[in-house]
Amino acid sequence: MTRQIVALTDTVGELIRFVVPPSQSYDLTVIPELLRNLSCERLINDEAFDSDALLDTFAERGVEAVISPKTDRSIPRNFDRDTDRDQHWMANVFAKIKEFGAIAIRYHKTALSFVASIHMVAGVVAAR
């Protein structure tokens, strides 16, 4: 059983919201749930989320999407390289969560216990 999370953080790397996608599914499938009732001006993400459909969704909502393009993209597109460098805040969130061993090795047997652990760890990390 593989457990992963798709997370949303703020500009200083604090976890705002996360979703655990169903096993063996693409991360993009949970983006609508993750962004529901969210208003923001800019969203920074990595190249795994470089999808024309997702970029169109952001454009419709008036959100600037800063997503580095995949290297195998047939039509190259421009993006803000300076803002893209702020991705490290996202990576820092995952690094802090993975400091807790049971999360890092995905020890949990059910999705519910995994989600509960992420909530607990996020609270501990935020309190530091």
Order of alpha helices (4+ residues) and beta strands (2+ residues): beta-beta-alpha-beta-alpha-beta-alpha-alpha-alpha-alpha
